[in-house]
Amino acid sequence: MKNAFGKKLLDWYEQNKRNLPWRNVDDPYKIWISEIILQQTRVGQGMAYYQKFIASFPDVYSLAKASSQEVYKLWQGLGYYNRAENLMKTARHIAEDFG
């Protein structure tokens, strides 16, 4: 960034950023899961769900094979279950059409 404000903002971020498990990750699946979990969810709450979710379904194929019951059990407490439903539908679509 060439402007002074942008530089100050990036400097502030470097000094104050939180160490979150989905940062510095180059796996699109893990980034996708974090983005969905963090919709309407505080980061502090979402972090534990993210870690459990990734431990249970480490890739899109394991999520695609999971039963709705397994996914909903892990999602319990996050609310907005349509997010979990859409994750499953998308994972199955990816596995079937691009797998």
Jmol script that loads the backbone (N, CA, C; Angstrom):
load data "model"
ATOM      1  N   MET A   1       0.840  -1.180   0.000  1.00  0.00           N
ATOM      2  CA  MET A   1       0.000   0.000   0.000  1.00  0.00           C
ATOM      3  C   MET A   1       0.878   1.233   0.000  1.00  0.00           C
ATOM      4  N   LYS A   2       0.512   2.155  -0.820  1.00  0.00           N
ATOM      5  CA  LYS A   2       1.360   3.332  -0.972  1.00  0.00           C
ATOM      6  C   LYS A   2       0.946   4.488  -0.076  1.00  0.00           C
ATOM      7  N   ASN A   3      -0.327   4.525   0.346  1.00  0.00           N
ATOM      8  CA  ASN A   3      -0.736   5.683   1.141  1.00  0.00           C
ATOM      9  C   ASN A   3      -0.400   5.485   2.619  1.00  0.00           C
ATOM     10  N   ALA A   4      -0.275   6.581   3.324  1.00  0.00           N
ATOM     11  CA  ALA A   4       0.153   6.560   4.726  1.00  0.00           C
ATOM     12  C   ALA A   4      -0.848   5.829   5.621  1.00  0.00           C
ATOM     13  N   PHE A   5      -2.140   6.049   5.376  1.00  0.00           N
ATOM     14  CA  PHE A   5      -3.149   5.380   6.197  1.00  0.00           C
ATOM     15  C   PHE A   5      -3.054   3.870   6.033  1.00  0.00           C
ATOM     16  N   GLY A   6      -2.942   3.411   4.808  1.00  0.00           N
ATOM     17  CA  GLY A   6      -2.833   1.977   4.550  1.00  0.00           C
ATOM     18  C   GLY A   6      -1.632   1.362   5.245  1.00  0.00           C
ATOM     19  N   LYS A   7      -0.523   2.052   5.197  1.00  0.00           N
ATOM     20  CA  LYS A   7       0.690   1.555   5.856  1.00  0.00           C
ATOM     21  C   LYS A   7       0.490   1.487   7.366  1.00  0.00           C
ATOM     22  N   LYS A   8      -0.117   2.527   7.940  1.00  0.00           N
ATOM     23  CA  LYS A   8      -0.371   2.529   9.384  1.00  0.00           C
ATOM     24  C   LYS A   8      -1.309   1.385   9.775  1.00  0.00           C
ATOM     25  N   LEU A   9      -2.304   1.164   8.961  1.00  0.00           N
ATOM     26  CA  LEU A   9      -3.258   0.096   9.238  1.00  0.00           C
ATOM     27  C   LEU A   9      -2.573  -1.271   9.199  1.00  0.00           C
ATOM     28  N   LEU A  10      -1.761  -1.506   8.192  1.00  0.00           N
ATOM     29  CA  LEU A  10      -1.044  -2.779   8.097  1.00  0.00           C
ATOM     30  C   LEU A  10      -0.028  -2.938   9.226  1.00  0.00           C
ATOM     31  N   ASP A  11       0.626  -1.863   9.603  1.00  0.00           N
ATOM     32  CA  ASP A  11       1.557  -1.919  10.739  1.00  0.00           C
ATOM     33  C   ASP A  11       0.812  -2.266  12.031  1.00  0.00           C
ATOM     34  N   TRP A  12      -0.337  -1.624  12.227  1.00  0.00           N
ATOM     35  CA  TRP A  12      -1.151  -1.924  13.408  1.00  0.00           C
ATOM     36  C   TRP A  12      -1.547  -3.399  13.417  1.00  0.00           C
ATOM     37  N   TYR A  13      -1.989  -3.894  12.261  1.00  0.00           N
ATOM     38  CA  TYR A  13      -2.397  -5.300  12.161  1.00  0.00           C
ATOM     39  C   TYR A  13      -1.241  -6.230  12.527  1.00  0.00           C
ATOM     40  N   GLU A  14      -0.068  -5.969  12.027  1.00  0.00           N
ATOM     41  CA  GLU A  14       1.094  -6.815  12.326  1.00  0.00           C
ATOM     42  C   GLU A  14       1.380  -6.864  13.824  1.00  0.00           C
ATOM     43  N   GLN A  15       1.130  -5.780  14.506  1.00  0.00           N
ATOM     44  CA  GLN A  15       1.397  -5.732  15.948  1.00  0.00           C
ATOM     45  C   GLN A  15       0.251  -6.302  16.785  1.00  0.00           C
ATOM     46  N   ASN A  16      -0.960  -6.284  16.262  1.00  0.00           N
ATOM     47  CA  ASN A  16      -2.138  -6.616  17.064  1.00  0.00           C
ATOM     48  C   ASN A  16      -2.942  -7.812  16.579  1.00  0.00           C
ATOM     49  N   LYS A  17      -2.560  -8.418  15.494  1.00  0.00           N
ATOM     50  CA  LYS A  17      -3.372  -9.507  14.939  1.00  0.00           C
ATOM     51  C   LYS A  17      -3.467 -10.678  15.917  1.00  0.00           C
ATOM     52  N   ARG A  18      -4.599 -11.347  15.832  1.00  0.00           N
ATOM     53  CA  ARG A  18      -4.805 -12.533  16.657  1.00  0.00           C
ATOM     54  C   ARG A  18      -4.309 -13.755  15.896  1.00  0.00           C
ATOM     55  N   ASN A  19      -3.800 -14.706  16.626  1.00  0.00           N
ATOM     56  CA  ASN A  19      -3.359 -15.954  16.021  1.00  0.00           C
ATOM     57  C   ASN A  19      -4.574 -16.875  15.912  1.00  0.00           C
ATOM     58  N   LEU A  20      -5.130 -16.971  14.721  1.00  0.00           N
ATOM     59  CA  LEU A  20      -6.326 -17.767  14.497  1.00  0.00           C
ATOM     60  C   LEU A  20      -5.982 -18.955  13.600  1.00  0.00           C
ATOM     61  N   PRO A  21      -6.612 -20.105  13.834  1.00  0.00           N
ATOM     62  CA  PRO A  21      -6.208 -21.323  13.125  1.00  0.00           C
ATOM     63  C   PRO A  21      -6.433 -21.296  11.616  1.00  0.00           C
ATOM     64  N   TRP A  22      -7.253 -20.406  11.122  1.00  0.00           N
ATOM     65  CA  TRP A  22      -7.516 -20.361   9.684  1.00  0.00           C
ATOM     66  C   TRP A  22      -6.666 -19.312   8.971  1.00  0.00           C
ATOM     67  N   ARG A  23      -5.845 -18.612   9.700  1.00  0.00           N
ATOM     68  CA  ARG A  23      -4.927 -17.661   9.068  1.00  0.00           C
ATOM     69  C   ARG A  23      -3.658 -18.393   8.670  1.00  0.00           C
ATOM     70  N   ASN A  24      -3.007 -17.909   7.663  1.00  0.00           N
ATOM     71  CA  ASN A  24      -1.781 -18.527   7.149  1.00  0.00           C
ATOM     72  C   ASN A  24      -2.015 -19.974   6.729  1.00  0.00           C
ATOM     73  N   VAL A  25      -3.205 -20.243   6.243  1.00  0.00           N
ATOM     74  CA  VAL A  25      -3.573 -21.561   5.733  1.00  0.00           C
ATOM     75  C   VAL A  25      -3.818 -21.408   4.245  1.00  0.00           C
ATOM     76  N   ASP A  26      -3.296 -22.331   3.460  1.00  0.00           N
ATOM     77  CA  ASP A  26      -3.527 -22.230   2.018  1.00  0.00           C
ATOM     78  C   ASP A  26      -4.505 -23.290   1.509  1.00  0.00           C
ATOM     79  N   ASP A  27      -5.197 -23.948   2.407  1.00  0.00           N
ATOM     80  CA  ASP A  27      -6.175 -24.970   2.042  1.00  0.00           C
ATOM     81  C   ASP A  27      -7.538 -24.299   1.851  1.00  0.00           C
ATOM     82  N   PRO A  28      -8.038 -24.252   0.626  1.00  0.00           N
ATOM     83  CA  PRO A  28      -9.322 -23.580   0.381  1.00  0.00           C
ATOM     84  C   PRO A  28     -10.468 -24.167   1.203  1.00  0.00           C
ATOM     85  N   TYR A  29     -10.433 -25.465   1.446  1.00  0.00           N
ATOM     86  CA  TYR A  29     -11.479 -26.107   2.247  1.00  0.00           C
ATOM     87  C   TYR A  29     -11.520 -25.510   3.656  1.00  0.00           C
ATOM     88  N   LYS A  30     -10.374 -25.400   4.299  1.00  0.00           N
ATOM     89  CA  LYS A  30     -10.323 -24.872   5.664  1.00  0.00           C
ATOM     90  C   LYS A  30     -10.737 -23.404   5.710  1.00  0.00           C
ATOM     91  N   ILE A  31     -10.353 -22.664   4.706  1.00  0.00           N
ATOM     92  CA  ILE A  31     -10.763 -21.255   4.628  1.00  0.00           C
ATOM     93  C   ILE A  31     -12.278 -21.164   4.452  1.00  0.00           C
ATOM     94  N   TRP A  32     -12.820 -22.001   3.583  1.00  0.00           N
ATOM     95  CA  TRP A  32     -14.266 -22.034   3.331  1.00  0.00           C
ATOM     96  C   TRP A  32     -15.028 -22.365   4.620  1.00  0.00           C
ATOM     97  N   ILE A  33     -14.589 -23.401   5.329  1.00  0.00           N
ATOM     98  CA  ILE A  33     -15.255 -23.783   6.574  1.00  0.00           C
ATOM     99  C   ILE A  33     -15.222 -22.624   7.573  1.00  0.00           C
ATOM    100  N   SER A  34     -14.087 -21.964   7.697  1.00  0.00           N
ATOM    101  CA  SER A  34     -13.999 -20.839   8.641  1.00  0.00           C
ATOM    102  C   SER A  34     -14.951 -19.718   8.247  1.00  0.00           C
ATOM    103  N   GLU A  35     -15.050 -19.437   6.962  1.00  0.00           N
ATOM    104  CA  GLU A  35     -15.935 -18.360   6.500  1.00  0.00           C
ATOM    105  C   GLU A  35     -17.393 -18.672   6.817  1.00  0.00           C
ATOM    106  N   ILE A  36     -17.793 -19.917   6.635  1.00  0.00           N
ATOM    107  CA  ILE A  36     -19.186 -20.286   6.901  1.00  0.00           C
ATOM    108  C   ILE A  36     -19.463 -20.264   8.406  1.00  0.00           C
ATOM    109  N   ILE A  37     -18.566 -20.835   9.193  1.00  0.00           N
ATOM    110  CA  ILE A  37     -18.769 -20.846  10.646  1.00  0.00           C
ATOM    111  C   ILE A  37     -18.841 -19.430  11.198  1.00  0.00           C
ATOM    112  N   LEU A  38     -18.027 -18.531  10.683  1.00  0.00           N
ATOM    113  CA  LEU A  38     -17.961 -17.178  11.243  1.00  0.00           C
ATOM    114  C   LEU A  38     -19.092 -16.259  10.785  1.00  0.00           C
ATOM    115  N   GLN A  39     -19.970 -16.751   9.925  1.00  0.00           N
ATOM    116  CA  GLN A  39     -21.151 -15.962   9.583  1.00  0.00           C
ATOM    117  C   GLN A  39     -22.085 -15.982  10.793  1.00  0.00           C
ATOM    118  N   GLN A  40     -22.400 -14.858  11.320  1.00  0.00           N
ATOM    119  CA  GLN A  40     -23.310 -14.719  12.463  1.00  0.00           C
ATOM    120  C   GLN A  40     -22.777 -15.388  13.732  1.00  0.00           C
ATOM    121  N   THR A  41     -21.460 -15.570  13.830  1.00  0.00           N
ATOM    122  CA  THR A  41     -20.850 -16.216  14.999  1.00  0.00           C
ATOM    123  C   THR A  41     -19.619 -15.423  15.417  1.00  0.00           C
ATOM    124  N   ARG A  42     -19.474 -15.183  16.706  1.00  0.00           N
ATOM    125  CA  ARG A  42     -18.285 -14.497  17.217  1.00  0.00           C
ATOM    126  C   ARG A  42     -17.053 -15.379  17.032  1.00  0.00           C
ATOM    127  N   VAL A  43     -15.919 -14.763  16.795  1.00  0.00           N
ATOM    128  CA  VAL A  43     -14.676 -15.497  16.553  1.00  0.00           C
ATOM    129  C   VAL A  43     -14.345 -16.409  17.733  1.00  0.00           C
ATOM    130  N   GLY A  44     -14.480 -15.916  18.945  1.00  0.00           N
ATOM    131  CA  GLY A  44     -14.164 -16.722  20.122  1.00  0.00           C
ATOM    132  C   GLY A  44     -14.970 -18.000  20.198  1.00  0.00           C
ATOM    133  N   GLN A  45     -16.233 -17.915  19.848  1.00  0.00           N
ATOM    134  CA  GLN A  45     -17.091 -19.099  19.847  1.00  0.00           C
ATOM    135  C   GLN A  45     -16.794 -19.971  18.632  1.00  0.00           C
ATOM    136  N   GLY A  46     -16.584 -19.344  17.499  1.00  0.00           N
ATOM    137  CA  GLY A  46     -16.386 -20.086  16.258  1.00  0.00           C
ATOM    138  C   GLY A  46     -15.104 -20.897  16.223  1.00  0.00           C
ATOM    139  N   MET A  47     -14.085 -20.451  16.932  1.00  0.00           N
ATOM    140  CA  MET A  47     -12.792 -21.129  16.886  1.00  0.00           C
ATOM    141  C   MET A  47     -12.897 -22.586  17.348  1.00  0.00           C
ATOM    142  N   ALA A  48     -13.579 -22.829  18.446  1.00  0.00           N
ATOM    143  CA  ALA A  48     -13.721 -24.201  18.952  1.00  0.00           C
ATOM    144  C   ALA A  48     -14.508 -25.065  17.969  1.00  0.00           C
ATOM    145  N   TYR A  49     -15.548 -24.495  17.379  1.00  0.00           N
ATOM    146  CA  TYR A  49     -16.328 -25.250  16.398  1.00  0.00           C
ATOM    147  C   TYR A  49     -15.487 -25.562  15.167  1.00  0.00           C
ATOM    148  N   TYR A  50     -14.717 -24.599  14.727  1.00  0.00           N
ATOM    149  CA  TYR A  50     -13.840 -24.802  13.568  1.00  0.00           C
ATOM    150  C   TYR A  50     -12.876 -25.957  13.831  1.00  0.00           C
ATOM    151  N   GLN A  51     -12.237 -25.953  14.977  1.00  0.00           N
ATOM    152  CA  GLN A  51     -11.252 -26.992  15.281  1.00  0.00           C
ATOM    153  C   GLN A  51     -11.894 -28.372  15.361  1.00  0.00           C
ATOM    154  N   LYS A  52     -13.072 -28.468  15.978  1.00  0.00           N
ATOM    155  CA  LYS A  52     -13.775 -29.758  16.042  1.00  0.00           C
ATOM    156  C   LYS A  52     -14.229 -30.199  14.655  1.00  0.00           C
ATOM    157  N   PHE A  53     -14.702 -29.249  13.873  1.00  0.00           N
ATOM    158  CA  PHE A  53     -15.208 -29.563  12.542  1.00  0.00           C
ATOM    159  C   PHE A  53     -14.079 -30.088  11.653  1.00  0.00           C
ATOM    160  N   ILE A  54     -12.944 -29.405  11.666  1.00  0.00           N
ATOM    161  CA  ILE A  54     -11.802 -29.816  10.845  1.00  0.00           C
ATOM    162  C   ILE A  54     -11.247 -31.153  11.331  1.00  0.00           C
ATOM    163  N   ALA A  55     -11.246 -31.386  12.634  1.00  0.00           N
ATOM    164  CA  ALA A  55     -10.776 -32.674  13.160  1.00  0.00           C
ATOM    165  C   ALA A  55     -11.689 -33.814  12.703  1.00  0.00           C
ATOM    166  N   SER A  56     -12.987 -33.558  12.629  1.00  0.00           N
ATOM    167  CA  SER A  56     -13.944 -34.590  12.226  1.00  0.00           C
ATOM    168  C   SER A  56     -14.036 -34.754  10.717  1.00  0.00           C
ATOM    169  N   PHE A  57     -13.946 -33.647  10.006  1.00  0.00           N
ATOM    170  CA  PHE A  57     -14.059 -33.651   8.544  1.00  0.00           C
ATOM    171  C   PHE A  57     -12.878 -32.877   7.974  1.00  0.00           C
ATOM    172  N   PRO A  58     -11.715 -33.507   7.842  1.00  0.00           N
ATOM    173  CA  PRO A  58     -10.491 -32.790   7.459  1.00  0.00           C
ATOM    174  C   PRO A  58     -10.438 -32.335   6.004  1.00  0.00           C
ATOM    175  N   ASP A  59     -11.362 -32.832   5.182  1.00  0.00           N
ATOM    176  CA  ASP A  59     -11.376 -32.413   3.782  1.00  0.00           C
ATOM    177  C   ASP A  59     -12.799 -32.474   3.248  1.00  0.00           C
ATOM    178  N   VAL A  60     -12.974 -31.958   2.066  1.00  0.00           N
ATOM    179  CA  VAL A  60     -14.311 -31.866   1.482  1.00  0.00           C
ATOM    180  C   VAL A  60     -14.917 -33.254   1.253  1.00  0.00           C
ATOM    181  N   TYR A  61     -14.083 -34.252   1.009  1.00  0.00           N
ATOM    182  CA  TYR A  61     -14.589 -35.599   0.742  1.00  0.00           C
ATOM    183  C   TYR A  61     -15.131 -36.259   2.009  1.00  0.00           C
ATOM    184  N   SER A  62     -14.483 -36.036   3.125  1.00  0.00           N
ATOM    185  CA  SER A  62     -15.000 -36.589   4.383  1.00  0.00           C
ATOM    186  C   SER A  62     -16.305 -35.892   4.772  1.00  0.00           C
ATOM    187  N   LEU A  63     -16.407 -34.613   4.498  1.00  0.00           N
ATOM    188  CA  LEU A  63     -17.659 -33.903   4.754  1.00  0.00           C
ATOM    189  C   LEU A  63     -18.750 -34.407   3.821  1.00  0.00           C
ATOM    190  N   ALA A  64     -18.415 -34.647   2.573  1.00  0.00           N
ATOM    191  CA  ALA A  64     -19.396 -35.139   1.602  1.00  0.00           C
ATOM    192  C   ALA A  64     -19.954 -36.502   2.011  1.00  0.00           C
ATOM    193  N   LYS A  65     -19.153 -37.330   2.642  1.00  0.00           N
ATOM    194  CA  LYS A  65     -19.575 -38.673   3.067  1.00  0.00           C
ATOM    195  C   LYS A  65     -20.331 -38.659   4.394  1.00  0.00           C
ATOM    196  N   ALA A  66     -20.239 -37.583   5.127  1.00  0.00           N
ATOM    197  CA  ALA A  66     -20.838 -37.518   6.466  1.00  0.00           C
ATOM    198  C   ALA A  66     -22.359 -37.512   6.393  1.00  0.00           C
ATOM    199  N   SER A  67     -22.961 -38.077   7.411  1.00  0.00           N
ATOM    200  CA  SER A  67     -24.420 -38.022   7.503  1.00  0.00           C
ATOM    201  C   SER A  67     -24.835 -36.650   8.035  1.00  0.00           C
ATOM    202  N   SER A  68     -26.050 -36.292   7.737  1.00  0.00           N
ATOM    203  CA  SER A  68     -26.587 -35.032   8.263  1.00  0.00           C
ATOM    204  C   SER A  68     -26.528 -35.025   9.781  1.00  0.00           C
ATOM    205  N   GLN A  69     -26.816 -36.166  10.378  1.00  0.00           N
ATOM    206  CA  GLN A  69     -26.813 -36.274  11.836  1.00  0.00           C
ATOM    207  C   GLN A  69     -25.426 -35.974  12.413  1.00  0.00           C
ATOM    208  N   GLU A  70     -24.367 -36.476  11.772  1.00  0.00           N
ATOM    209  CA  GLU A  70     -23.002 -36.210  12.241  1.00  0.00           C
ATOM    210  C   GLU A  70     -22.678 -34.716  12.174  1.00  0.00           C
ATOM    211  N   VAL A  71     -23.047 -34.109  11.057  1.00  0.00           N
ATOM    212  CA  VAL A  71     -22.740 -32.690  10.863  1.00  0.00           C
ATOM    213  C   VAL A  71     -23.552 -31.832  11.829  1.00  0.00           C
ATOM    214  N   TYR A  72     -24.836 -32.129  11.952  1.00  0.00           N
ATOM    215  CA  TYR A  72     -25.681 -31.344  12.855  1.00  0.00           C
ATOM    216  C   TYR A  72     -25.227 -31.477  14.304  1.00  0.00           C
ATOM    217  N   LYS A  73     -24.736 -32.644  14.678  1.00  0.00           N
ATOM    218  CA  LYS A  73     -24.257 -32.832  16.053  1.00  0.00           C
ATOM    219  C   LYS A  73     -23.078 -31.896  16.335  1.00  0.00           C
ATOM    220  N   LEU A  74     -22.145 -31.788  15.387  1.00  0.00           N
ATOM    221  CA  LEU A  74     -21.014 -30.874  15.561  1.00  0.00           C
ATOM    222  C   LEU A  74     -21.450 -29.415  15.501  1.00  0.00           C
ATOM    223  N   TRP A  75     -22.486 -29.139  14.733  1.00  0.00           N
ATOM    224  CA  TRP A  75     -22.963 -27.772  14.537  1.00  0.00           C
ATOM    225  C   TRP A  75     -23.807 -27.292  15.720  1.00  0.00           C
ATOM    226  N   GLN A  76     -24.250 -28.224  16.560  1.00  0.00           N
ATOM    227  CA  GLN A  76     -25.148 -27.895  17.660  1.00  0.00           C
ATOM    228  C   GLN A  76     -24.578 -26.764  18.511  1.00  0.00           C
ATOM    229  N   GLY A  77     -25.373 -25.729  18.692  1.00  0.00           N
ATOM    230  CA  GLY A  77     -24.961 -24.567  19.468  1.00  0.00           C
ATOM    231  C   GLY A  77     -24.602 -23.364  18.610  1.00  0.00           C
ATOM    232  N   LEU A  78     -24.324 -23.606  17.329  1.00  0.00           N
ATOM    233  CA  LEU A  78     -23.992 -22.491  16.432  1.00  0.00           C
ATOM    234  C   LEU A  78     -25.229 -21.810  15.868  1.00  0.00           C
ATOM    235  N   GLY A  79     -26.330 -22.564  15.769  1.00  0.00           N
ATOM    236  CA  GLY A  79     -27.534 -21.998  15.179  1.00  0.00           C
ATOM    237  C   GLY A  79     -27.426 -21.872  13.669  1.00  0.00           C
ATOM    238  N   TYR A  80     -28.452 -21.301  13.075  1.00  0.00           N
ATOM    239  CA  TYR A  80     -28.493 -21.116  11.622  1.00  0.00           C
ATOM    240  C   TYR A  80     -28.085 -22.411  10.911  1.00  0.00           C
ATOM    241  N   TYR A  81     -28.870 -23.454  11.139  1.00  0.00           N
ATOM    242  CA  TYR A  81     -28.533 -24.776  10.612  1.00  0.00           C
ATOM    243  C   TYR A  81     -28.531 -24.837   9.089  1.00  0.00           C
ATOM    244  N   ASN A  82     -29.101 -23.828   8.446  1.00  0.00           N
ATOM    245  CA  ASN A  82     -29.027 -23.803   6.983  1.00  0.00           C
ATOM    246  C   ASN A  82     -27.578 -23.677   6.517  1.00  0.00           C
ATOM    247  N   ARG A  83     -26.710 -23.100   7.338  1.00  0.00           N
ATOM    248  CA  ARG A  83     -25.286 -23.042   6.978  1.00  0.00           C
ATOM    249  C   ARG A  83     -24.710 -24.448   6.908  1.00  0.00           C
ATOM    250  N   ALA A  84     -25.031 -25.282   7.884  1.00  0.00           N
ATOM    251  CA  ALA A  84     -24.550 -26.671   7.886  1.00  0.00           C
ATOM    252  C   ALA A  84     -25.132 -27.433   6.702  1.00  0.00           C
ATOM    253  N   GLU A  85     -26.399 -27.216   6.444  1.00  0.00           N
ATOM    254  CA  GLU A  85     -27.053 -27.887   5.308  1.00  0.00           C
ATOM    255  C   GLU A  85     -26.390 -27.488   3.991  1.00  0.00           C
ATOM    256  N   ASN A  86     -26.118 -26.203   3.832  1.00  0.00           N
ATOM    257  CA  ASN A  86     -25.468 -25.739   2.604  1.00  0.00           C
ATOM    258  C   ASN A  86     -24.035 -26.241   2.488  1.00  0.00           C
ATOM    259  N   LEU A  87     -23.329 -26.366   3.604  1.00  0.00           N
ATOM    260  CA  LEU A  87     -21.986 -26.957   3.576  1.00  0.00           C
ATOM    261  C   LEU A  87     -22.047 -28.386   3.046  1.00  0.00           C
ATOM    262  N   MET A  88     -22.983 -29.165   3.571  1.00  0.00           N
ATOM    263  CA  MET A  88     -23.106 -30.561   3.131  1.00  0.00           C
ATOM    264  C   MET A  88     -23.459 -30.647   1.650  1.00  0.00           C
ATOM    265  N   LYS A  89     -24.434 -29.862   1.221  1.00  0.00           N
ATOM    266  CA  LYS A  89     -24.839 -29.882  -0.190  1.00  0.00           C
ATOM    267  C   LYS A  89     -23.673 -29.512  -1.097  1.00  0.00           C
ATOM    268  N   THR A  90     -22.949 -28.484  -0.724  1.00  0.00           N
ATOM    269  CA  THR A  90     -21.823 -28.033  -1.542  1.00  0.00           C
ATOM    270  C   THR A  90     -20.710 -29.069  -1.557  1.00  0.00           C
ATOM    271  N   ALA A  91     -20.398 -29.651  -0.407  1.00  0.00           N
ATOM    272  CA  ALA A  91     -19.353 -30.685  -0.343  1.00  0.00           C
ATOM    273  C   ALA A  91     -19.724 -31.872  -1.222  1.00  0.00           C
ATOM    274  N   ARG A  92     -20.974 -32.278  -1.188  1.00  0.00           N
ATOM    275  CA  ARG A  92     -21.415 -33.413  -2.020  1.00  0.00           C
ATOM    276  C   ARG A  92     -21.340 -33.062  -3.500  1.00  0.00           C
ATOM    277  N   HIS A  93     -21.714 -31.852  -3.818  1.00  0.00           N
ATOM    278  CA  HIS A  93     -21.629 -31.398  -5.213  1.00  0.00           C
ATOM    279  C   HIS A  93     -20.174 -31.419  -5.692  1.00  0.00           C
ATOM    280  N   ILE A  94     -19.273 -30.897  -4.897  1.00  0.00           N
ATOM    281  CA  ILE A  94     -17.849 -30.878  -5.264  1.00  0.00           C
ATOM    282  C   ILE A  94     -17.326 -32.296  -5.429  1.00  0.00           C
ATOM    283  N   ALA A  95     -17.642 -33.169  -4.469  1.00  0.00           N
ATOM    284  CA  ALA A  95     -17.146 -34.547  -4.521  1.00  0.00           C
ATOM    285  C   ALA A  95     -17.694 -35.298  -5.730  1.00  0.00           C
ATOM    286  N   GLU A  96     -18.965 -35.103  -6.031  1.00  0.00           N
ATOM    287  CA  GLU A  96     -19.589 -35.817  -7.148  1.00  0.00           C
ATOM    288  C   GLU A  96     -19.159 -35.267  -8.503  1.00  0.00           C
ATOM    289  N   ASP A  97     -19.107 -33.962  -8.626  1.00  0.00           N
ATOM    290  CA  ASP A  97     -18.866 -33.357  -9.936  1.00  0.00           C
ATOM    291  C   ASP A  97     -17.401 -33.075 -10.243  1.00  0.00           C
ATOM    292  N   PHE A  98     -16.577 -32.938  -9.205  1.00  0.00           N
ATOM    293  CA  PHE A  98     -15.185 -32.571  -9.447  1.00  0.00           C
ATOM    294  C   PHE A  98     -14.200 -33.530  -8.790  1.00  0.00           C
ATOM    295  N   GLY A  99     -14.741 -34.506  -8.022  1.00  0.00           N
ATOM    296  CA  GLY A  99     -13.942 -35.367  -7.186  1.00  0.00           C
ATOM    297  C   GLY A  99     -13.004 -36.284  -7.819  1.00  0.00           C
TER     298      GLY A  99
END
end "model"
wireframe off; spacefill off
backbone 0.3
color backbone group
